[in-house]
Amino acid sequence: MSELVMADVKPFWERPLAELDRGQWEALCDGCGRCCLHKLEDEETGLIYPTNVACALLDRRNGRCTDYAHRKSRVTDCVVLSRNSIGKLDWLPESCAYRLRSEGQPLPAWHYLVSGSRETVHEAGQSTRGWTVSEADVEELEDHVVDKAL
C-alpha cells in the first residue's frame, strides 16, 4: 500500500509576490492607511517627512480607500503599488506587507491574514485610526509633520 504524501503548501502571503494572482495581491494590504498619508520631501536633501494628513478618499477609521476602483482618476498623484514599484517606494511604511514580502520577510502577527482580524492592525497602533486628519480640513501640510516612522 502506498502512502499519500501531502505537499507542503504555504499560505499565499508566504509565497513570493511574483506568484500571487490579483486577488491575493490585493488581499496583502493590511488596511493601515499609512501609504495614503501625505508626505513632504525636502528638495535639497531628498528626506521625506510624514504628516498626519490623509487623502480625502481614505476612510481613516478602517484604513481603506472609499473609492478604490476610481482612485487614480480622482487623485492624480495616487501611487498604485505594483510588483515593479515596491522597491522604488522608500516612503512605504516599514511594516507594509508589500514591502515586507518583497524583502522576503514574514507578515507581522497583527496583520489580519495572520491574526484573523481586521482590528489587530488598529489595536497594534499601526494604522491611521485616531491620529490623522483629512486633507479637506488642512491648509498647510507643513503644520502637520509628525514624528512617526514611515
Phi, psi and omega in degrees: 000131181269148179269141173278132179255122178278129177288145177281099183259117179278149171300150185303327183287353175261353180275160176300146181304325182297339182270352185278141173277177185301316180297318178293319178302310181297324182291343179294333182301126183275352179077027178284328180081358185291335177287345180266011176269144177290144177233151177247138179245130175286117184297331182278319185259340184081000179293143181251132181245122179284152174238173175261019183262120182262149171307143181299338180276350183282127169280100187292340177282321184255352178069030182231152178286135181279349177217057186306317184297332184244014187301322182292326179281335181269331180232096189298331180264014175294128181267123177269118181290139176218168178302327182280334185268340186309310183291345182265353185257084184288354179270355177298140178305144179300336181269000182301130182300321180296316179295312180302312183292326178293335178267004179078015181267154177283162174287149178291159182300333181279352179295136185300331178292333178270314185279333184087004182223133176288349180278338186295331176297324179283317179299328180278359179074023183262001186248181180277354184298127171089351183224008182244165176232158178279146177300337178294341182254012188237138176262312184238115179300325182302334180281358186237019176294137182239158178263065179232140178290147174284000000 
